[in-house]
Amino acid sequence: MTKMIVFYLALGLMAGMGGGLRNYQCKKCGTLVKSSCTPSSLNCPARGSHSWQNLGKLGSENYCCKKCGTWVMNRSTPSSLGCPAGNSHSWNHLGRVGEYSYQCKKCGLVIPSQRTPSSLGCPQGSSHSWTKLGRYN
């Protein structure tokens, strides 16, 4: 898990330095991809072809959809279109990406954050319940 967080932080830094990476999510299967262009629509595990939604530019802010549980690091509030749980995403800003790992004991989400993330919008209940796991470097 630690290597995955470091990987996402590296991608976030590249995006912040002018990289063109964006978050794309298939509204059918929920797959999340970071890419500079729309991913291939072939071989969606849910009903044939992927139906990609551009959620926005990869960045240094943590967001979580309280309907489907998708977590992204975006520059600004992600697009609300194409939530796999139905209709539109309901995004909550959890805070700035940072050097500490936090885990919600309700939904299990682990995110890198500068400080305790916002408790708003847990997909498993009304609010997240965060535990600081420590530094991941």
Salt bridges, closest charged atoms under 4 A:
GLU61 OE1 - HIS93 NE2 2.58
GLU61 OE2 - ARG96 NH1 2.51
GLU99 OE2 - ARG135 NH2 2.77
